[in-house]
Amino acid sequence: MIGDSTMCNYEPTRAPLTGWGMPFAYFFDSTVSINNRARGGRSTRTFLSENRWKPIVDSIQEGDYVLMQFGHNDEAKEPKYADRYTSVEDYKQNLAKFITETKSKKGFPVIITPVTRRRFSKEGNIQQTHVEYTNACYAIAKQYNVPLIDLDTKSRELLQQLGAENSKYLFMDFEPGEHPMYPDGFHDNTHFNEFGARKMAELVLAEIRSLDLELAQRVVKRGTQKP
C-alpha cells in the first residue's frame, strides 16, 4: 500500500488518529501480508523524490498487489505546501510509473482515487474535493488497463448518507471536552478516527469484491463454523 496520511499507519500514541490502511490489514487471511508504506504529507512526487518507491518496486514479487492512493498532497496549491504540489499531468506520469514498474515485476497495480474530505454546502450536500485528480486516476486506469477503486465517490456517498452533522463522527472532529486527548476540541475534516478509518477500509474491500480481484478470495470468513 502506497499513499498519504489518510491511508498510513500511526503510532498508538496518536490514537484515535487512524489511516484506513490499518483496519484494512485485518480483513485478510494468513495467505496475505499487508505492507503499508503510505506516509503522511506525501504526494506522488515526493514519494518518488524521497526514494520511497524504489525499495518497494525492488521488493515486489510476482503476484503482489500494489494499492496506490494519492491526491490530497499532490493537489495542495497553497504556498506552504509547495514542496509537495504535483500538477495533474505530473501526477498522471507518476501513477503511470508506479503501474508500469509494478507490472514489470509481474505485480498487480490497483489505483484508488483520493478519499473525500468532509465538506458540505450550506444546503447539506457533500462537495467533491478532488475533481481533477480523481479524473486523472480514471484516465490512467483506462490507458494502462488496470483496476480502479473510486474511493472518492464511494466515501462521498457514505458521508452524504450520514449527513453534515453525523459524518463528523468518522473524522478527527471533537468538541471541547468530548475527547480526553483533545480537551479544547479539535476539528480535522480530512483525517479519520478508528471508526471512520474502518468504514473507509470497508468501502475499499467492497470494491475489491465488486471488481472480482483474486485478492477477494483471501478475505477472512468469520461466523461460518459452529461453536
N, C-alpha and C positions, 0 to 999 in steps of 0.2 A: 504494500500500500504506500503510495507516494502522494503527497498533498500538503495541506496547510494546517492551521490551528484548529479548524473545525473538525478535522479528522484525527489529529495526532494523539499520542499517549501523553498523559500528565501524571506527575508525581502525586501520591496521596495527600501531600501537604497542600496541594492546590484544590482539593475537593471543596465543593461539588463540581468544579470545572471538569468537563469530560468531553473528549473528542469522540465522534461516533465510531471511530475505528476500535475503540476499547471494548464496548459491548459486542461489536461485530465479531470479534475474535472468538466469542463463546458459542457461536451458532453451529460450529462445525465439529465433526468427529475427529478421532485421533489420526486420521489419514491426512489431515490438513494442518499445516503450521502457518500461522499468520505472522508476518514480519512487517510491522507498522513503522515505516520510515518517514512518515509525514512529520513536518516540523512547522512550528508556529512562525508566522511572518514571512513565509517563503512563497515566492512566485515561481513560475516555470523557469524564468531567467535566473533567479538566484539559486534555485535548486541545482541548476547546471553550473553556474559560476563558482559556487562553493564546493564543487566536486562531490556533491551528494549522489548524483546519478551514476557516475562511472562504477563505483564499487557495487552498486546494485546490479547493473547490467552485467558486470563481470561475474556475478554470482548466480545469475539466472540459469536454472536447469530446464531441460525440455519438459513441457507440461505445466510450468509455473504460470500463475496468473499475475498480471501487474494491473492493479486497480489504481487509476490516476484521477485525482480531483483537485484541480487548481482553478483560480479565477479571482478569489477575494483580493489577493495582493497584486495580481497582475493588473487589475483594473484601477488600482489606487493611484489617482492622479494628483492628490494633494502634495504640495511641495515636500512635506515631511516624510513622504513615502517614495520619494523619487528614486531611491536606491532599489526598489522592488518593482516599480511600474514596468509593465511589458505591453507594447502595442498589440492590437488584435492580430496583426499579421505575424509578429514575432511569436506570440502565444501559439498560433497555429503551427508555425515551424517547429517550436519546441515540443508540442504534443506529437507532431509527426516524427521527431527524433526519438522520443520515448517509444512510440509504436514500432517504427522500423527496426530499432535496435532490439526491442523485445522479441519481435518476430524472427530476427536473425539468430536468436538463441533458441528458437522453437518454443517460445513462450506465448501466452495469450494476453494481449493488452485489452483492457476494458476502460473506456472513457466514462467518467462520471461528471456531469455538469455541476457547477458550484452550487452548494446548498444555499437556500434563500436566507436573506436577513429578515428579521421581523419588522416590517414597515407597512403600516396600514394608512389608507387615506382617511380623511375626515368622515367619509361615508361608511367606513368599516371594511373597505376592500383591500386585500393584500396587494402590495405593489411588487412588480417584477424588478429585481435589483441587479440582474446580471445579463441583460438582453444581448449585448454584443458578444460576450464571452460564451454564453450558452449557445448562441447561433454558431459561433466558431467551432464549438465541440461537435455540433451536428455536421458541419461541413467536413471536418477532418474525419469523423467516423465514417461518413459516406465515401469520402475519397479513398480511404485505406481499408474500407470494408471490415470495420471492427465493431463489436457490440458497444452500445451506448446506453447508459442509465441516466435518465433525465431527473436527477435528484432535485434540480431547481424547480421543475414543475410539480413533482410529487410532494415536495416539502411545502410549497405554496398552497397546494390543495389541502394539506393537513392543517396548516395554520388558518386558512380560510374557514375550514370546518369548525375549528376551535373558537375562532373569533379573536378580535383585537385584545380583549382582556384575558381570556383563559389561555391564549397561546403564550403568554409571558411565563407560564409555569414550565415551559420547555427550556427556557433560557436562563442565563445568569442575571436574573432580574429580581431584586429583592427590595422591599420597602424597609425603612428603618425599623429595627427590632425583629424583623421577620426571620433572619438567619444569624446564628451566633457568630459566624465568621465575618459577617458584614453588618455590624450593629448600626452603622449610619446609613445603611441601604446601599444598593449597587444596581446600576442599570446598563446592561450589555445586551443588545439585540442581535448579536452575531454568534456568540459562543453559548454552548449548551451546558445545562446541568446533567446529572446522571439520567434523569427521566427523558429529557429531550434527546440526548445522545442515543439512548436505546430506541426511541421512536424513529430517529433518522436511520439507524442501522437496520431496523425492521423494514423500512421503505426500500433500502438497497437490497436486502435479502429477497423481498418480494419481487423486485425487478430481475434479480438473478434467476429466480424461478420462472418468471414470465418469459425471459429470453431463452429458457431451457438450456442454460450453460451446464456443462458437466459438473461444475462445482456444486450445483444444487443437489446432486445425488449424495453429497457428503455432509449434508446438514444433519445434526443430531436429531434423532427421532425419540422424543420422550413420551411417556404415558402409553406405550404400546405393549408393555408387559404387565401381567397381573402381579399384584404384590405377593 
